[in-house]
């Protein structure tokens, strides 16, 4: 009677291949909903900002004068420059998404580095503005809402920069991102566009209107 032996390495390889095939089939039958999940998360974040906007507009509507008398005038130059930087960064990060869809990983890295730098410049500009404002957090209701709105947005920008740096780190792994697999890039881009849109609304409310 002839005995047969089983090669453990070959068995493990076959099992791994079968698992990959099953995962691919599952993926084809069930679309990737991760981007949808990101959008749902941002809708929730948007509701928080919406509540803050509503509070600000309510305070403004019921106040006899707005900003309250004695509130120093705000400089528009630095916030205006910061706004241009942040808006421009949306176009820059979109180039990264375009690059990875062409399997251009080097292009992805370059555009993401540029976006991260622009985000950091924005944050430094905001800190510089804070250090030169002539009113503090407790000066009046306008000052309090100003710091809460801009500070909460700045926190989101900081998180966005960390997210971009995380994608850059993962891109160092060979074949981690490609034209077929780039969820991290898409998630970072969608989040960054959200941050930019929120800032445009904030800039109009706090500095222009």
N, C-alpha and C positions, 0 to 999 in steps of 0.2 A: 504494500500500500504506500503510495507516494504522498509525502507530507508537503504542505505548502507553507511558506513563511510570508509574513506581512511586513513590508518596509514602513516603519513608523513615520519617517520623514516624508515618504511619498503619500502616505495616508493624510498627514497633516496638510500637505500641499494641496491635495485634492479637496480636502474639507474647506480650506481657505478660499480656493477658487469657487467652490459651490456657494460659499457664503457671499462672496462678492457678486456672483451671478444673481443670487436671490435678492440681494440688496438693490442691484440695478433694476431688476424686474419690479421690485416694490416701488422704487422711485419713479419708474415709468408709469406705473398704474396709479400712483398718488403724487400729484404735483408738489413741489417744494413750497411750503407755505411760510417759510421763515421771513421772507420779505414782507408778507402780509402781517406777520407778527410784529415786525419793526414798525410798520405803519400804525398798527393798533396802539403800540407803546407810545408813539409820538402824538397820536390823537389824545391819549390820556395826559401827556405832558402839556399839550396845547390847551386842554381844559383848565389846567392849573394857571397857565399864563392868562387865559381868558378871564378867569376869576380875578386875577390881579389887575388886568386892564379895566374890568368892570368897576372894581373898587376905586381905582384911580379916577375914572370918569365920573363916578358918583361924588367923590370928594370934590372934584373940580366943579361939578354942577351946583352943589349946595354952598360952596364957599363964596363969600361976598366978592373977594378978589382972588385971582390965581395967576401966578404963585402969590402967597400971602405977602402983605406989605413988609418990606425990610429984607426980603430974600434977594441976595445978590444975583445979578444977571449971569447967565451961563455963557461960556465961550463956545462958539460953534466950530471954530477951526479944527481943533483936535478931534472932537466927535465926528466932524464931517470927513476928516481923513480916515479915521477908524472905520467909518461906514463904507467908504470907497474900497478900503482894503478887504473888508469882510465880504462885500458884494463880489469883488473881483475873485476872491478865493473860491466862490461857487463855480465859476467858469474853469478855474484851475483844476479843482478836484474832478470836474466832469471829464477833463482831458485824461485823467488817470483811468477812469472807467472805460473811456474809449480805447485807451492803450491796451488794457488787459483783455478786452474783447478781440484784440488783434494779436493776442499772445505776446505782447510787448511788455514783459515784466520790468525791464529797465525803465521804460517810460512811466509805468505805474509808480515805481519808486521815486523817480524824479519829480513827478507831479504831486505826489503825496508829501514829499519833503518840502516842496514849495508851499503847499497848503498849510502844513504844520507851522512853518516859519511865519506865514501870514497870520495864523491864529495866535501865535505867541506874541507877535507884534501888537495885535489888537489888545491882548490882555495887558501887556506892559503899558500901552496907551491909556487903558482904563485905569490902571493903578496910578499912573502919572496924573490923570485928571482928578482922581480922588484926593491925591496929596495936595492939589492946588485949589480945590474948591473952597469957597469962603463960607460954606455952611456945613454943619455936621448932621449926623443921623437924627439928633434930637432937636434940631433947630426949630422945625415946624412940621406940619403934616406933609407939605410938599417934599421937604428934604427926606423925610422918612420913606415915603413912597418911591422917591427917586433912587435911593440906595437899595431898597428892597428889589425893585424891578431890574435895575442894571446889575446888581450883585447876583441875583438869581440867574440872569442871563449869562453873566460872566462865568458862573459855575458850570453852565451847560457848554460854554465854549471850551472851558478847561477839560471837561470830560470828552468833548469832541476831539481835542488835540491828542489826548491819551488814546482814544480809539484809533485815530489815524496812525499814531506811533506803533500801536499794537499790530495793525495791519502791515505796516512796514517791517516789523520784526518777523512776522509770519511769512512775509514774502521772501525772506532770506532762505527759507527752506525750498529746496529744488522742487519745482512742479507743484508747489502748494496752491498757487493761483494760475489759472489759465482761462482761455476763452470759454471753456465748459464748466469751470468751477471758480466762481469769484463772488460768492455771497458776501464775504467780509468787506470787499471793496464796495459793493452796492449798498450795504448797510451803513457804512461810514459816509458814503456820499449822500444818502437820503437824510441821515441825521444832520449832516453839515448844512444842507439846504434848509432844513427846518430851523436851525440856529440862525441862519441868515435872514429868513423871512421874519422871525420873531424880532430880530434887531431892527429891521426896517420899520416895523410897527412901533417899537419902542422909541426909535429916533424921531419919528413923526410926532408921537404923543408928547415926549419930554422936551424936545428941542425946537420943534417947528410950530406946532399948533398952539 
